[in-house]
Amino acid sequence: MPTYRAPVDDALFLLNDVFYLDRYGNLPGFADASPDVVEAVLREAAKLAEETLTPLNRVGDLEGCKHNVDGSVTTPNGFKDAFQQVRDGGWIGISAPAEFGGQGLPATLTEIVNEFFSSANMAFSMYPGLTQGAIAALLAHASPELKKKYLPKMVAGEWTGTMNLTEPHCGTDLGLLRTKAVKQADGSYQISGTKIFISAGEHDLADNIIHLVLARIEGAPAGSKGISLFVVPKVMVKDDGSLGNENGVSCGSLEHKMGIHGNSTCVMNYDNATGWLIGEENRGLNAMFVMMNEARLGVGVQGLALSEVAYQNAAIYAKERLQGRSISGVKYKDKPADPIIVHPDVRRNLMTMRAFNEAARALVMWTALKSDVAHRSEDEKERQSADDHMGLLTPVIKGVLTDQGFANAVLAQQIFGGHGYIAEHGMEQFVRDARIAQIYEGANGIQALDLVGRKIGRDGGRALMAFFNEVGAYIKDNSADEAMKPFVTPLGVSLGHLQQASMWFMQNAMAKPDNAGAGSYDYMHLFGLVALGYMWCRIAEAAKAKSGNGAAAYNAKLVTARFFMERMLPETAAHLARIQSGAASLMELPDEAF
Ligand SMILES: Cc1cc2nc3c(=O)[nH]c(=O)nc-3n(C[C@H](O)[C@H](O)[C@H](O)COP(=O)(O)OP(=O)(O)OC[C@H]3O[C@@H](n4cnc5c(N)ncnc54)[C@H](O)[C@@H]3O)c2cc1C
């Protein structure tokens, strides 16, 4: 059985020593997030993750969810109790506004807690996670009446939330969607249609499920400009807040799938279900983007979370498993063989995972802090630049963290040899669970297109320029420091690759859009490496101040930073070369040749 220890100390180091949480004290909610409160919250979340959610991970995988004859869905044994604990602990609403019963703490804390919960049990953590996404969309776009009706119960975890976009014939291209909404005299809408792959669409963890549904109002334009967003409760809510009759929503079946068995993936049938418009007519995609951006960051966190838990177990195994002798001479004479951690190739796998995890955690935290600024600052300019950062980095975090999260789950599995392939050690479950994060919330190829096609050129490239300026200024400010040279010098080279790639798109993609499509995936990963490299510089700078005698953890940071610079960051050159090769060889063969 795999184990898990939440990386609380690493999170605290990042918050306090790298990102100086105390400097954000002017933002609402941050004054309450004093260092002792933050530490207490994280230690409590760690306890729940380690003691309650981790043991249920295998149970959820083996049992899965059951679809009953009456259409209800039963979650795996123990999920109900665990969800009750999540609810009682107020975890869903730790960052939600106090007026709806939340604790108003920084959203950054929610992201850290969500990493712990996802490492412990990704399938389970999606029930509260999707609820948080639905809360965000309602907060941003719903009318005061709808907010009052739904938010307090959702924030309290009494009701959960879902997002319903996908239909059998449309996933990426939502402009094709057919679910229909017909306006009623009382201002509500009758919603009819079928949605597929709906996570947490039906379950037994809460009294009500609040579905956010994309549908087309009768007579609305075809394509993506005719889509609206609706709130459709599973059970109708009366004006006094009590539950009324069942709505016309039902779960037709559950999907059988590769991983996350403990999460119900539902076909949802809407049969003249009553719903209410969120935001403006035909602006549904815009409203749903709030939930999608929130969810994309959350899915990126899932990639990191699985990489972390897979790494932890691989590191334990590598120290225990005895095979062969070190090529530089016997290391453990008292043992019949050396533990496999002495072998450089096993170290390569371990260091790759570790160097990713620690920087990816920083990248999530940096971006989550920007999200807090974007939502809470009173300074419009500050809000705008934080929002720019979020827009630019969200597809990078979603795409890169989930690709590398899956790759790292495979690396960890490799360290177990054949024992990683069989079920006993739980490593194959991590691989299966990690895989979906590359696909849902917009497949990673679509994240890359979003980055190249929409984000880098938006507002005259304002967000991209701000990123280049920040990283460039950091390199300049630190390049004279001998101790920082091993970090900032390679970062400077890779930043140059990113700038050249951006310029290449400007010069070569306007006239030939396939050049953008052909290079977008490499660009996303090139961007991710530069962002992670920048994070490693910031981490190294903070670790340097603390390292020295007796500070092994900080010295380890400096070694890991060097590993990243020497062995992972150089990949930016290959990405640039591929981007600059353009679309020709990709597109030359006719479709029939495949
Ligand atoms: C377990 C699970 C849970 C899910 N949960 C939810 C949920 O809660 N709510 C919800 O609404 N949906 C959910 N989904 C659906 C998921 O978001 C979609 O499967 C995903 O967005 C991809 O859509 P699709 O499957 O229709 O693939 P398609 O859109 O058919 O895409 C197929 C492939 O083509 C590529 N592609 C498509 N268009 C382009 C393009 N223009 N340019 C380049 N490449 C392109 C894609 O990258 C992809 O690799 C879930 C799916 C699964 C499997």
The ligand as an SDF file (V2000), in Angstrom:
LIG
                    3D

 53 58  0  0  0  0  0  0  0  0999 V2000
  -13.0800   10.9060  -16.7450 C   0  0  0  0  0  0  0  0  0  0  0  0
  -13.5760   12.1220  -17.4500 C   0  0  0  0  0  0  0  0  0  0  0  0
  -14.1450   13.1580  -16.7350 C   0  0  0  0  0  0  0  0  0  0  0  0
  -14.6520   14.2800  -17.3850 C   0  0  0  0  0  0  0  0  0  0  0  0
  -15.3150   15.2490  -16.6750 N   0  0  0  0  0  0  0  0  0  0  0  0
  -15.9960   16.2090  -17.3450 C   0  0  0  0  0  0  0  0  0  0  0  0
  -16.8830   17.0950  -16.6570 C   0  0  0  0  0  0  0  0  0  0  0  0
  -17.0020   17.0510  -15.4310 O   0  0  0  0  0  0  0  0  0  0  0  0
  -17.6050   17.9760  -17.3920 N   0  0  0  0  0  0  0  0  0  0  0  0
  -17.5140   18.0630  -18.7450 C   0  0  0  0  0  0  0  0  0  0  0  0
  -18.1890   18.8730  -19.3480 O   0  0  0  0  0  0  0  0  0  0  0  0
  -16.6620   17.2490  -19.4240 N   0  0  0  0  0  0  0  0  0  0  0  0
  -15.9120   16.3290  -18.7610 C   0  0  0  0  0  0  0  0  0  0  0  0
  -15.0820   15.4870  -19.4340 N   0  0  0  0  0  0  0  0  0  0  0  0
  -14.9310   15.6520  -20.8800 C   0  0  0  0  0  0  0  0  0  0  0  0
  -13.5770   16.2080  -21.2730 C   0  0  0  0  0  0  0  0  0  0  0  0
  -13.4250   17.5270  -20.8450 O   0  0  0  0  0  0  0  0  0  0  0  0
  -13.4380   16.0160  -22.7960 C   0  0  0  0  0  0  0  0  0  0  0  0
  -13.3060   14.6280  -23.0250 O   0  0  0  0  0  0  0  0  0  0  0  0
  -12.2530   16.7800  -23.3640 C   0  0  0  0  0  0  0  0  0  0  0  0
  -12.4680   18.1650  -23.2760 O   0  0  0  0  0  0  0  0  0  0  0  0
  -11.9840   16.4130  -24.8140 C   0  0  0  0  0  0  0  0  0  0  0  0
  -13.1630   16.3990  -25.5890 O   0  0  0  0  0  0  0  0  0  0  0  0
  -13.5040   15.1280  -26.4700 P   0  0  0  0  0  0  0  0  0  0  0  0
  -13.3580   13.9280  -25.6160 O   0  0  0  0  0  0  0  0  0  0  0  0
  -14.7880   15.3440  -27.1310 O   0  0  0  0  0  0  0  0  0  0  0  0
  -12.3320   15.0720  -27.5420 O   0  0  0  0  0  0  0  0  0  0  0  0
  -12.3290   15.8190  -28.9680 P   0  0  0  0  0  0  0  0  0  0  0  0
  -12.7970   17.2150  -28.8070 O   0  0  0  0  0  0  0  0  0  0  0  0
  -13.0060   14.9660  -29.9610 O   0  0  0  0  0  0  0  0  0  0  0  0
  -10.7750   15.8550  -29.2820 O   0  0  0  0  0  0  0  0  0  0  0  0
  -10.0550   14.6950  -29.6960 C   0  0  0  0  0  0  0  0  0  0  0  0
   -8.6000   15.0630  -29.8980 C   0  0  0  0  0  0  0  0  0  0  0  0
   -8.4830   16.0290  -30.9460 O   0  0  0  0  0  0  0  0  0  0  0  0
   -7.7840   17.1720  -30.5170 C   0  0  0  0  0  0  0  0  0  0  0  0
   -8.4330   18.3570  -31.1030 N   0  0  0  0  0  0  0  0  0  0  0  0
   -9.7520   18.6420  -31.1430 C   0  0  0  0  0  0  0  0  0  0  0  0
   -9.9510   19.8250  -31.7350 N   0  0  0  0  0  0  0  0  0  0  0  0
   -8.7420   20.3200  -32.0580 C   0  0  0  0  0  0  0  0  0  0  0  0
   -8.2820   21.5040  -32.6600 C   0  0  0  0  0  0  0  0  0  0  0  0
   -9.1290   22.4690  -33.0490 N   0  0  0  0  0  0  0  0  0  0  0  0
   -6.9640   21.6710  -32.8500 N   0  0  0  0  0  0  0  0  0  0  0  0
   -6.0890   20.7230  -32.4280 C   0  0  0  0  0  0  0  0  0  0  0  0
   -6.4650   19.5820  -31.8370 N   0  0  0  0  0  0  0  0  0  0  0  0
   -7.7630   19.3790  -31.6540 C   0  0  0  0  0  0  0  0  0  0  0  0
   -7.8890   17.1670  -29.0000 C   0  0  0  0  0  0  0  0  0  0  0  0
   -6.7600   17.7840  -28.4060 O   0  0  0  0  0  0  0  0  0  0  0  0
   -7.9480   15.6950  -28.6730 C   0  0  0  0  0  0  0  0  0  0  0  0
   -6.6550   15.1740  -28.4990 O   0  0  0  0  0  0  0  0  0  0  0  0
  -14.5230   14.3860  -18.7970 C   0  0  0  0  0  0  0  0  0  0  0  0
  -13.9070   13.3620  -19.5160 C   0  0  0  0  0  0  0  0  0  0  0  0
  -13.4610   12.2320  -18.8690 C   0  0  0  0  0  0  0  0  0  0  0  0
  -12.8640   11.1290  -19.6880 C   0  0  0  0  0  0  0  0  0  0  0  0
  1  2  1  0
  2  3  1  0
  2 52  2  0
  3  4  2  0
  4  5  1  0
  4 50  1  0
  5  6  2  0
  6  7  1  0
  6 13  1  0
  7  8  2  0
  7  9  1  0
  9 10  1  0
 10 11  2  0
 10 12  1  0
 12 13  2  0
 13 14  1  0
 14 15  1  0
 14 50  1  0
 15 16  1  0
 16 17  1  0
 16 18  1  0
 18 19  1  0
 18 20  1  0
 20 21  1  0
 20 22  1  0
 22 23  1  0
 23 24  1  0
 24 25  2  0
 24 26  1  0
 24 27  1  0
 27 28  1  0
 28 29  2  0
 28 30  1  0
 28 31  1  0
 31 32  1  0
 32 33  1  0
 33 34  1  0
 33 48  1  0
 34 35  1  0
 35 36  1  0
 35 46  1  0
 36 37  1  0
 36 45  1  0
 37 38  2  0
 38 39  1  0
 39 40  1  0
 39 45  2  0
 40 41  1  0
 40 42  2  0
 42 43  1  0
 43 44  2  0
 44 45  1  0
 46 47  1  0
 46 48  1  0
 48 49  1  0
 50 51  2  0
 51 52  1  0
 52 53  1  0
M  END
$$$$
